[in-house]
Amino acid sequence: LPQYLEEQGLSKPEEIVPDDYFRWMFPRLVEHRLPRYQEIADRFGVVLDATRIDDIHSETEFLELICDALE
């Protein structure tokens, strides 16, 4: 918060425009979390055949796609 206030030339949190703060903060949060997201993907991620996405019209078909990827 202090960094944002300084960069934006604000003197107190009450001056913050919430939407502006969110646009400033969100990319920083994602960047900070990338190593954790990568760890989760490495442990639990599944690669799907994207060419089959257009053929999915039901929950059952989606689950079949996931099951095929797990095999």
N, CA, C and O atoms as a CHARMM CRD file, in Angstrom:
* protein
*
  284
    1    1 LEU  N      0.81200  -1.19600   0.00000 PROA 1      0.00000
    2    1 LEU  CA     0.00000   0.00000   0.00000 PROA 1      0.00000
    3    1 LEU  C      0.85900   1.26600   0.00000 PROA 1      0.00000
    4    1 LEU  O      0.57700   2.20000  -0.75000 PROA 1      0.00000
    5    2 PRO  N      1.89900   1.30800   0.82700 PROA 2      0.00000
    6    2 PRO  CA     2.75000   2.50500   0.79100 PROA 2      0.00000
    7    2 PRO  C      3.36500   2.75400  -0.58800 PROA 2      0.00000
    8    2 PRO  O      3.47500   3.90000  -1.02600 PROA 2      0.00000
    9    3 GLN  N      3.76500   1.67500  -1.27000 PROA 3      0.00000
   10    3 GLN  CA     4.34700   1.82500  -2.60600 PROA 3      0.00000
   11    3 GLN  C      3.32000   2.41900  -3.57300 PROA 3      0.00000
   12    3 GLN  O      3.64500   3.31500  -4.35300 PROA 3      0.00000
   13    4 TYR  N      2.09700   1.92700  -3.52200 PROA 4      0.00000
   14    4 TYR  CA     1.04900   2.44500  -4.40500 PROA 4      0.00000
   15    4 TYR  C      0.79100   3.92000  -4.11800 PROA 4      0.00000
   16    4 TYR  O      0.71800   4.73500  -5.03700 PROA 4      0.00000
   17    5 LEU  N      0.65400   4.25400  -2.84600 PROA 5      0.00000
   18    5 LEU  CA     0.39800   5.65000  -2.48400 PROA 5      0.00000
   19    5 LEU  C      1.50000   6.55700  -3.01900 PROA 5      0.00000
   20    5 LEU  O      1.23500   7.62700  -3.56700 PROA 5      0.00000
   21    6 GLU  N      2.73900   6.10800  -2.84800 PROA 6      0.00000
   22    6 GLU  CA     3.87100   6.92100  -3.30800 PROA 6      0.00000
   23    6 GLU  C      3.86300   7.06000  -4.83000 PROA 6      0.00000
   24    6 GLU  O      4.00300   8.16400  -5.35700 PROA 6      0.00000
   25    7 GLU  N      3.69800   5.94100  -5.53300 PROA 7      0.00000
   26    7 GLU  CA     3.71400   5.97600  -7.00100 PROA 7      0.00000
   27    7 GLU  C      2.58700   6.83800  -7.57200 PROA 7      0.00000
   28    7 GLU  O      2.75100   7.48000  -8.60900 PROA 7      0.00000
   29    8 GLN  N      1.46400   6.84600  -6.89800 PROA 8      0.00000
   30    8 GLN  CA     0.30600   7.59100  -7.39600 PROA 8      0.00000
   31    8 GLN  C      0.23600   9.01700  -6.86300 PROA 8      0.00000
   32    8 GLN  O     -0.65400   9.78300  -7.23300 PROA 8      0.00000
   33    9 GLY  N      1.17400   9.36500  -5.99800 PROA 9      0.00000
   34    9 GLY  CA     1.18400  10.71000  -5.43800 PROA 9      0.00000
   35    9 GLY  C      0.04000  10.95800  -4.46100 PROA 9      0.00000
   36    9 GLY  O     -0.46000  12.07600  -4.34000 PROA 9      0.00000
   37   10 LEU  N     -0.36400   9.90300  -3.77100 PROA 10     0.00000
   38   10 LEU  CA    -1.45100  10.01200  -2.80100 PROA 10     0.00000
   39   10 LEU  C     -0.86600  10.07700  -1.39700 PROA 10     0.00000
   40   10 LEU  O      0.19800   9.51700  -1.13300 PROA 10     0.00000
   41   11 SER  N     -1.55900  10.75700  -0.50700 PROA 11     0.00000
   42   11 SER  CA    -1.03100  10.90500   0.85000 PROA 11     0.00000
   43   11 SER  C     -1.73700  10.02600   1.87100 PROA 11     0.00000
   44   11 SER  O     -1.21400   9.80500   2.96300 PROA 11     0.00000
   45   12 LYS  N     -2.92500   9.51900   1.52800 PROA 12     0.00000
   46   12 LYS  CA    -3.63700   8.67200   2.48700 PROA 12     0.00000
   47   12 LYS  C     -4.52100   7.66800   1.74700 PROA 12     0.00000
   48   12 LYS  O     -4.96800   7.94200   0.63300 PROA 12     0.00000
   49   13 PRO  N     -4.77200   6.52200   2.35100 PROA 13     0.00000
   50   13 PRO  CA    -5.55700   5.46900   1.68800 PROA 13     0.00000
   51   13 PRO  C     -6.95000   5.91700   1.25500 PROA 13     0.00000
   52   13 PRO  O     -7.49200   5.37800   0.29000 PROA 13     0.00000
   53   14 GLU  N     -7.52800   6.87100   1.93200 PROA 14     0.00000
   54   14 GLU  CA    -8.86400   7.33900   1.57700 PROA 14     0.00000
   55   14 GLU  C     -8.91500   7.95500   0.17600 PROA 14     0.00000
   56   14 GLU  O     -9.99300   8.09100  -0.40200 PROA 14     0.00000
   57   15 GLU  N     -7.76500   8.32500  -0.36500 PROA 15     0.00000
   58   15 GLU  CA    -7.70000   8.93200  -1.70500 PROA 15     0.00000
   59   15 GLU  C     -7.67400   7.88500  -2.81900 PROA 15     0.00000
   60   15 GLU  O     -7.78700   8.22500  -3.99600 PROA 15     0.00000
   61   16 ILE  N     -7.52900   6.64200  -2.45400 PROA 16     0.00000
   62   16 ILE  CA    -7.41200   5.57300  -3.44800 PROA 16     0.00000
   63   16 ILE  C     -8.73800   5.36200  -4.16600 PROA 16     0.00000
   64   16 ILE  O     -9.79800   5.29400  -3.54300 PROA 16     0.00000
   65   17 VAL  N     -8.65600   5.26000  -5.48400 PROA 17     0.00000
   66   17 VAL  CA    -9.80100   4.85500  -6.30500 PROA 17     0.00000
   67   17 VAL  C     -9.70900   3.33200  -6.40700 PROA 17     0.00000
   68   17 VAL  O     -8.75500   2.81700  -6.98900 PROA 17     0.00000
   69   18 PRO  N    -10.67300   2.60600  -5.85800 PROA 18     0.00000
   70   18 PRO  CA   -10.56900   1.14500  -5.79600 PROA 18     0.00000
   71   18 PRO  C    -10.26500   0.47300  -7.13300 PROA 18     0.00000
   72   18 PRO  O     -9.42600  -0.42700  -7.18300 PROA 18     0.00000
   73   19 ASP  N    -10.92000   0.88200  -8.20800 PROA 19     0.00000
   74   19 ASP  CA   -10.66300   0.25500  -9.51000 PROA 19     0.00000
   75   19 ASP  C     -9.22400   0.48300  -9.96700 PROA 19     0.00000
   76   19 ASP  O     -8.59700  -0.42100 -10.52000 PROA 19     0.00000
   77   20 ASP  N     -8.70600   1.67100  -9.74100 PROA 20     0.00000
   78   20 ASP  CA    -7.32000   1.96500 -10.11700 PROA 20     0.00000
   79   20 ASP  C     -6.35400   1.11100  -9.30600 PROA 20     0.00000
   80   20 ASP  O     -5.37900   0.58300  -9.84100 PROA 20     0.00000
   81   21 TYR  N     -6.62800   0.98000  -8.02600 PROA 21     0.00000
   82   21 TYR  CA    -5.76200   0.16900  -7.16100 PROA 21     0.00000
   83   21 TYR  C     -5.78700  -1.29300  -7.60600 PROA 21     0.00000
   84   21 TYR  O     -4.74600  -1.94900  -7.64600 PROA 21     0.00000
   85   22 PHE  N     -6.95600  -1.79600  -7.93600 PROA 22     0.00000
   86   22 PHE  CA    -7.06700  -3.17700  -8.38700 PROA 22     0.00000
   87   22 PHE  C     -6.26700  -3.39900  -9.66100 PROA 22     0.00000
   88   22 PHE  O     -5.54500  -4.38900  -9.77900 PROA 22     0.00000
   89   23 ARG  N     -6.39200  -2.46900 -10.62800 PROA 23     0.00000
   90   23 ARG  CA    -5.62800  -2.60600 -11.88000 PROA 23     0.00000
   91   23 ARG  C     -4.12800  -2.56600 -11.62400 PROA 23     0.00000
   92   23 ARG  O     -3.36500  -3.21000 -12.34300 PROA 23     0.00000
   93   24 TRP  N     -3.70100  -1.83400 -10.63100 PROA 24     0.00000
   94   24 TRP  CA    -2.28100  -1.75200 -10.28400 PROA 24     0.00000
   95   24 TRP  C     -1.84000  -3.01800  -9.54600 PROA 24     0.00000
   96   24 TRP  O     -0.75500  -3.54200  -9.79900 PROA 24     0.00000
   97   25 MET  N     -2.68000  -3.50400  -8.63800 PROA 25     0.00000
   98   25 MET  CA    -2.30100  -4.61200  -7.77200 PROA 25     0.00000
   99   25 MET  C     -2.38300  -5.97600  -8.44700 PROA 25     0.00000
  100   25 MET  O     -1.52800  -6.82900  -8.21000 PROA 25     0.00000
  101   26 PHE  N     -3.38900  -6.19600  -9.28000 PROA 26     0.00000
  102   26 PHE  CA    -3.63200  -7.53300  -9.81700 PROA 26     0.00000
  103   26 PHE  C     -2.41900  -8.14100 -10.52400 PROA 26     0.00000
  104   26 PHE  O     -2.07300  -9.28100 -10.21400 PROA 26     0.00000
  105   27 PRO  N     -1.75600  -7.45500 -11.45200 PROA 27     0.00000
  106   27 PRO  CA    -0.58300  -8.06100 -12.09500 PROA 27     0.00000
  107   27 PRO  C      0.51900  -8.40500 -11.09900 PROA 27     0.00000
  108   27 PRO  O      1.23200  -9.39100 -11.28600 PROA 27     0.00000
  109   28 ARG  N      0.66600  -7.62100 -10.06300 PROA 28     0.00000
  110   28 ARG  CA     1.68400  -7.89800  -9.04800 PROA 28     0.00000
  111   28 ARG  C      1.33400  -9.14600  -8.24500 PROA 28     0.00000
  112   28 ARG  O      2.21500  -9.92900  -7.89000 PROA 28     0.00000
  113   29 LEU  N      0.05500  -9.32800  -7.96100 PROA 29     0.00000
  114   29 LEU  CA    -0.36800 -10.53100  -7.24600 PROA 29     0.00000
  115   29 LEU  C     -0.11000 -11.77500  -8.08100 PROA 29     0.00000
  116   29 LEU  O      0.39900 -12.77500  -7.57400 PROA 29     0.00000
  117   30 VAL  N     -0.46000 -11.71300  -9.35300 PROA 30     0.00000
  118   30 VAL  CA    -0.24500 -12.86200 -10.23100 PROA 30     0.00000
  119   30 VAL  C      1.24200 -13.17400 -10.32300 PROA 30     0.00000
  120   30 VAL  O      1.64000 -14.33200 -10.20200 PROA 30     0.00000
  121   31 GLU  N      2.05700 -12.16100 -10.53600 PROA 31     0.00000
  122   31 GLU  CA     3.50300 -12.37700 -10.63100 PROA 31     0.00000
  123   31 GLU  C      4.04900 -13.00100  -9.35100 PROA 31     0.00000
  124   31 GLU  O      4.87700 -13.91000  -9.40200 PROA 31     0.00000
  125   32 HSD  N      3.59000 -12.52000  -8.22200 PROA 32     0.00000
  126   32 HSD  CA     4.04200 -13.04900  -6.93200 PROA 32     0.00000
  127   32 HSD  C      3.64700 -14.51800  -6.76700 PROA 32     0.00000
  128   32 HSD  O      4.38100 -15.30500  -6.16900 PROA 32     0.00000
  129   33 ARG  N      2.48400 -14.87300  -7.30100 PROA 33     0.00000
  130   33 ARG  CA     1.96000 -16.22900  -7.12400 PROA 33     0.00000
  131   33 ARG  C      2.41700 -17.21100  -8.20500 PROA 33     0.00000
  132   33 ARG  O      2.18200 -18.41200  -8.06600 PROA 33     0.00000
  133   34 LEU  N      3.05300 -16.74700  -9.26500 PROA 34     0.00000
  134   34 LEU  CA     3.43300 -17.62900 -10.36700 PROA 34     0.00000
  135   34 LEU  C      4.21100 -18.86300  -9.92400 PROA 34     0.00000
  136   34 LEU  O      3.89900 -19.95800 -10.39200 PROA 34     0.00000
  137   35 PRO  N      5.20400 -18.74500  -9.04900 PROA 35     0.00000
  138   35 PRO  CA     5.90500 -19.96300  -8.62900 PROA 35     0.00000
  139   35 PRO  C      4.96600 -20.98500  -7.97600 PROA 35     0.00000
  140   35 PRO  O      5.10600 -22.18900  -8.19300 PROA 35     0.00000
  141   36 ARG  N      4.02800 -20.51000  -7.19100 PROA 36     0.00000
  142   36 ARG  CA     3.06800 -21.41500  -6.54600 PROA 36     0.00000
  143   36 ARG  C      2.14600 -22.03600  -7.58800 PROA 36     0.00000
  144   36 ARG  O      1.87000 -23.23400  -7.53700 PROA 36     0.00000
  145   37 TYR  N      1.66900 -21.22700  -8.53200 PROA 37     0.00000
  146   37 TYR  CA     0.81800 -21.76300  -9.59200 PROA 37     0.00000
  147   37 TYR  C      1.56900 -22.81800 -10.40400 PROA 37     0.00000
  148   37 TYR  O      0.99700 -23.84100 -10.77900 PROA 37     0.00000
  149   38 GLN  N      2.84700 -22.56800 -10.67300 PROA 38     0.00000
  150   38 GLN  CA     3.63900 -23.52700 -11.43600 PROA 38     0.00000
  151   38 GLN  C      3.80900 -24.81900 -10.65800 PROA 38     0.00000
  152   38 GLN  O      3.73200 -25.90500 -11.23300 PROA 38     0.00000
  153   39 GLU  N      4.03900 -24.71500  -9.36400 PROA 39     0.00000
  154   39 GLU  CA     4.17000 -25.90100  -8.51400 PROA 39     0.00000
  155   39 GLU  C      2.88600 -26.74000  -8.55700 PROA 39     0.00000
  156   39 GLU  O      2.94400 -27.96500  -8.66300 PROA 39     0.00000
  157   40 ILE  N      1.75600 -26.08900  -8.47700 PROA 40     0.00000
  158   40 ILE  CA     0.47300 -26.79700  -8.54200 PROA 40     0.00000
  159   40 ILE  C      0.30400 -27.45800  -9.90900 PROA 40     0.00000
  160   40 ILE  O     -0.11700 -28.61100  -9.99000 PROA 40     0.00000
  161   41 ALA  N      0.62700 -26.73900 -10.97500 PROA 41     0.00000
  162   41 ALA  CA     0.51000 -27.29100 -12.32800 PROA 41     0.00000
  163   41 ALA  C      1.43600 -28.48400 -12.51300 PROA 41     0.00000
  164   41 ALA  O      1.04700 -29.48300 -13.11900 PROA 41     0.00000
  165   42 ASP  N      2.66000 -28.38900 -11.99600 PROA 42     0.00000
  166   42 ASP  CA     3.61000 -29.49200 -12.12600 PROA 42     0.00000
  167   42 ASP  C      3.11700 -30.74500 -11.40400 PROA 42     0.00000
  168   42 ASP  O      3.32100 -31.86200 -11.88000 PROA 42     0.00000
  169   43 ARG  N      2.48000 -30.55900 -10.27700 PROA 43     0.00000
  170   43 ARG  CA     2.01900 -31.70000  -9.47600 PROA 43     0.00000
  171   43 ARG  C      0.68500 -32.25700  -9.94900 PROA 43     0.00000
  172   43 ARG  O      0.48400 -33.47200  -9.95300 PROA 43     0.00000
  173   44 PHE  N     -0.21900 -31.38600 -10.34500 PROA 44     0.00000
  174   44 PHE  CA    -1.58500 -31.82900 -10.58800 PROA 44     0.00000
  175   44 PHE  C     -2.13200 -31.47600 -11.97000 PROA 44     0.00000
  176   44 PHE  O     -3.25700 -31.84900 -12.30000 PROA 44     0.00000
  177   45 GLY  N     -1.36300 -30.77400 -12.76600 PROA 45     0.00000
  178   45 GLY  CA    -1.86500 -30.29600 -14.05100 PROA 45     0.00000
  179   45 GLY  C     -2.13100 -31.41100 -15.04500 PROA 45     0.00000
  180   45 GLY  O     -1.50200 -32.46800 -15.00400 PROA 45     0.00000
  181   46 VAL  N     -3.06500 -31.15700 -15.92800 PROA 46     0.00000
  182   46 VAL  CA    -3.43200 -32.08700 -16.98300 PROA 46     0.00000
  183   46 VAL  C     -3.42000 -31.30800 -18.29600 PROA 46     0.00000
  184   46 VAL  O     -3.92900 -30.18900 -18.36500 PROA 46     0.00000
  185   47 VAL  N     -2.84600 -31.89900 -19.32300 PROA 47     0.00000
  186   47 VAL  CA    -2.83900 -31.27600 -20.64600 PROA 47     0.00000
  187   47 VAL  C     -3.99100 -31.87200 -21.44600 PROA 47     0.00000
  188   47 VAL  O     -4.09800 -33.08700 -21.60600 PROA 47     0.00000
  189   48 LEU  N     -4.84300 -30.99200 -21.93900 PROA 48     0.00000
  190   48 LEU  CA    -5.99800 -31.43300 -22.71100 PROA 48     0.00000
  191   48 LEU  C     -5.76200 -31.22700 -24.19500 PROA 48     0.00000
  192   48 LEU  O     -5.01500 -30.33700 -24.60300 PROA 48     0.00000
  193   49 ASP  N     -6.40600 -32.05800 -24.99500 PROA 49     0.00000
  194   49 ASP  CA    -6.36300 -31.91500 -26.44500 PROA 49     0.00000
  195   49 ASP  C     -7.35700 -30.82000 -26.83700 PROA 49     0.00000
  196   49 ASP  O     -8.56000 -31.06800 -26.91800 PROA 49     0.00000
  197   50 ALA  N     -6.85700 -29.62800 -27.07500 PROA 50     0.00000
  198   50 ALA  CA    -7.71800 -28.47200 -27.34200 PROA 50     0.00000
  199   50 ALA  C     -8.54000 -28.63600 -28.61500 PROA 50     0.00000
  200   50 ALA  O     -9.57800 -27.99000 -28.76200 PROA 50     0.00000
  201   51 THR  N     -8.10000 -29.47900 -29.52900 PROA 51     0.00000
  202   51 THR  CA    -8.87200 -29.67000 -30.76100 PROA 51     0.00000
  203   51 THR  C    -10.21100 -30.34700 -30.48600 PROA 51     0.00000
  204   51 THR  O    -11.10600 -30.31700 -31.33000 PROA 51     0.00000
  205   52 ARG  N    -10.35200 -30.95400 -29.31700 PROA 52     0.00000
  206   52 ARG  CA   -11.61000 -31.63800 -28.97100 PROA 52     0.00000
  207   52 ARG  C    -12.60900 -30.72100 -28.26500 PROA 52     0.00000
  208   52 ARG  O    -13.75700 -31.11300 -28.05600 PROA 52     0.00000
  209   53 ILE  N    -12.19900 -29.53200 -27.90300 PROA 53     0.00000
  210   53 ILE  CA   -13.05800 -28.63100 -27.12500 PROA 53     0.00000
  211   53 ILE  C    -14.35800 -28.30200 -27.86400 PROA 53     0.00000
  212   53 ILE  O    -15.42500 -28.27400 -27.25100 PROA 53     0.00000
  213   54 ASP  N    -14.27900 -28.05800 -29.15700 PROA 54     0.00000
  214   54 ASP  CA   -15.48300 -27.69300 -29.92100 PROA 54     0.00000
  215   54 ASP  C    -16.51900 -28.81100 -29.95500 PROA 54     0.00000
  216   54 ASP  O    -17.69600 -28.56200 -30.21600 PROA 54     0.00000
  217   55 ASP  N    -16.08300 -30.04200 -29.69300 PROA 55     0.00000
  218   55 ASP  CA   -16.99800 -31.18200 -29.74200 PROA 55     0.00000
  219   55 ASP  C    -17.66900 -31.46000 -28.40200 PROA 55     0.00000
  220   55 ASP  O    -18.46300 -32.39400 -28.29200 PROA 55     0.00000
  221   56 ILE  N    -17.36600 -30.67500 -27.39900 PROA 56     0.00000
  222   56 ILE  CA   -17.93100 -30.90400 -26.06800 PROA 56     0.00000
  223   56 ILE  C    -19.23000 -30.11600 -25.92600 PROA 56     0.00000
  224   56 ILE  O    -19.26600 -28.89600 -26.09000 PROA 56     0.00000
  225   57 HSD  N    -20.29600 -30.85600 -25.61600 PROA 57     0.00000
  226   57 HSD  CA   -21.61000 -30.22700 -25.48200 PROA 57     0.00000
  227   57 HSD  C    -22.30800 -30.62100 -24.18400 PROA 57     0.00000
  228   57 HSD  O    -23.46600 -30.26800 -23.96100 PROA 57     0.00000
  229   58 SER  N    -21.60300 -31.34800 -23.33900 PROA 58     0.00000
  230   58 SER  CA   -22.23200 -31.76200 -22.08500 PROA 58     0.00000
  231   58 SER  C    -21.16200 -31.97300 -21.02200 PROA 58     0.00000
  232   58 SER  O    -19.96900 -32.05700 -21.31300 PROA 58     0.00000
  233   59 GLU  N    -21.62100 -32.05400 -19.80900 PROA 59     0.00000
  234   59 GLU  CA   -20.70900 -32.33200 -18.69900 PROA 59     0.00000
  235   59 GLU  C    -20.04600 -33.69000 -18.88000 PROA 59     0.00000
  236   59 GLU  O    -18.85700 -33.84300 -18.60000 PROA 59     0.00000
  237   60 THR  N    -20.79700 -34.66600 -19.34000 PROA 60     0.00000
  238   60 THR  CA   -20.25900 -36.01200 -19.54100 PROA 60     0.00000
  239   60 THR  C    -19.12600 -35.99300 -20.55600 PROA 60     0.00000
  240   60 THR  O    -18.08900 -36.62100 -20.34000 PROA 60     0.00000
  241   61 GLU  N    -19.31300 -35.28700 -21.65000 PROA 61     0.00000
  242   61 GLU  CA   -18.26200 -35.19500 -22.66200 PROA 61     0.00000
  243   61 GLU  C    -17.02800 -34.49100 -22.11500 PROA 61     0.00000
  244   61 GLU  O    -15.90200 -34.86500 -22.44400 PROA 61     0.00000
  245   62 PHE  N    -17.22800 -33.48600 -21.29000 PROA 62     0.00000
  246   62 PHE  CA   -16.09200 -32.79000 -20.67700 PROA 62     0.00000
  247   62 PHE  C    -15.33500 -33.73500 -19.75200 PROA 62     0.00000
  248   62 PHE  O    -14.10500 -33.78000 -19.78100 PROA 62     0.00000
  249   63 LEU  N    -16.05700 -34.48300 -18.93800 PROA 63     0.00000
  250   63 LEU  CA   -15.40700 -35.43000 -18.02600 PROA 63     0.00000
  251   63 LEU  C    -14.67100 -36.52200 -18.79600 PROA 63     0.00000
  252   63 LEU  O    -13.61300 -36.97600 -18.36000 PROA 63     0.00000
  253   64 GLU  N    -15.21200 -36.94400 -19.92500 PROA 64     0.00000
  254   64 GLU  CA   -14.52300 -37.92600 -20.76800 PROA 64     0.00000
  255   64 GLU  C    -13.20500 -37.35900 -21.28500 PROA 64     0.00000
  256   64 GLU  O    -12.20000 -38.06900 -21.33600 PROA 64     0.00000
  257   65 LEU  N    -13.20500 -36.09700 -21.66400 PROA 65     0.00000
  258   65 LEU  CA   -11.97400 -35.44400 -22.12000 PROA 65     0.00000
  259   65 LEU  C    -10.92700 -35.45200 -21.00700 PROA 65     0.00000
  260   65 LEU  O     -9.75700 -35.74700 -21.25100 PROA 65     0.00000
  261   66 ILE  N    -11.34700 -35.13100 -19.79800 PROA 66     0.00000
  262   66 ILE  CA   -10.43000 -35.14300 -18.65300 PROA 66     0.00000
  263   66 ILE  C     -9.91000 -36.55600 -18.40800 PROA 66     0.00000
  264   66 ILE  O     -8.71000 -36.75300 -18.21700 PROA 66     0.00000
  265   67 CYS  N    -10.80300 -37.53100 -18.41300 PROA 67     0.00000
  266   67 CYS  CA   -10.39000 -38.92000 -18.17300 PROA 67     0.00000
  267   67 CYS  C     -9.40300 -39.39200 -19.23100 PROA 67     0.00000
  268   67 CYS  O     -8.42600 -40.07100 -18.91400 PROA 67     0.00000
  269   68 ASP  N     -9.65500 -39.03500 -20.48200 PROA 68     0.00000
  270   68 ASP  CA    -8.72500 -39.41200 -21.55400 PROA 68     0.00000
  271   68 ASP  C     -7.34500 -38.81300 -21.31000 PROA 68     0.00000
  272   68 ASP  O     -6.33200 -39.46300 -21.56500 PROA 68     0.00000
  273   69 ALA  N     -7.30000 -37.59800 -20.82600 PROA 69     0.00000
  274   69 ALA  CA    -6.01700 -36.93500 -20.56700 PROA 69     0.00000
  275   69 ALA  C     -5.28300 -37.59000 -19.40400 PROA 69     0.00000
  276   69 ALA  O     -4.05200 -37.57900 -19.36100 PROA 69     0.00000
  277   70 LEU  N     -6.02200 -38.15500 -18.46800 PROA 70     0.00000
  278   70 LEU  CA    -5.40000 -38.78800 -17.30300 PROA 70     0.00000
  279   70 LEU  C     -4.84600 -40.17100 -17.61200 PROA 70     0.00000
  280   70 LEU  O     -4.01100 -40.68500 -16.86700 PROA 70     0.00000
  281   71 GLU  N     -5.30300 -40.78000 -18.70400 PROA 71     0.00000
  282   71 GLU  CA    -4.83900 -42.13500 -19.04600 PROA 71     0.00000
  283   71 GLU  C     -3.46800 -42.13000 -19.64900 PROA 71     0.00000
  284   71 GLU  O     -2.94000 -43.18900 -19.99000 PROA 71     0.00000
